[in-house]
Amino acid sequence: MMRRLLVAAALAAVIGMGAPEGATAQETGLIEVGAIAPDFELTGATRHGVLRDKVRLSDYRGETVVLAFFFRVRTRG
């Protein structure tokens, strides 16, 4: 229990030092909340497997997009 607490505290400290105080999103390379996301391309997957064609964010312009990232643990996908 104590080890988990120390790891969590260390992680919080590292994240807190990630960007200098007063740095703008442009200086850090981050995107501002509410800004339009840049286009990107990735390999898509469904419950049936990996998609043959790449998926681009611009293919869904005007629609709500939710990205779900998960670990592959004892599953087929």
C-alpha positions, 0 to 999 in steps of 0.5 A: 500500500505504501509503495503504491502511494509513493509511486502515485506521488512520484507520478503526480510530481513528474506530471506537474513538472511537465510544462513550465508555469505560464507556458502556452499550449503553442509553446508546449505543443499541446492543443487547447481545449475546444480547438480543432484537432489536427488530422491524423491517420491510424489503423482501425480495429473492430471486435472482428479484427484490424481494418484493412484501410487506414482511418483518418480523422478528417473522414469524420468531419462534422461528427462526434469522434471518441477515441478509446485506447485500451490494453490488449490483455487476454483478448483478440483485440 
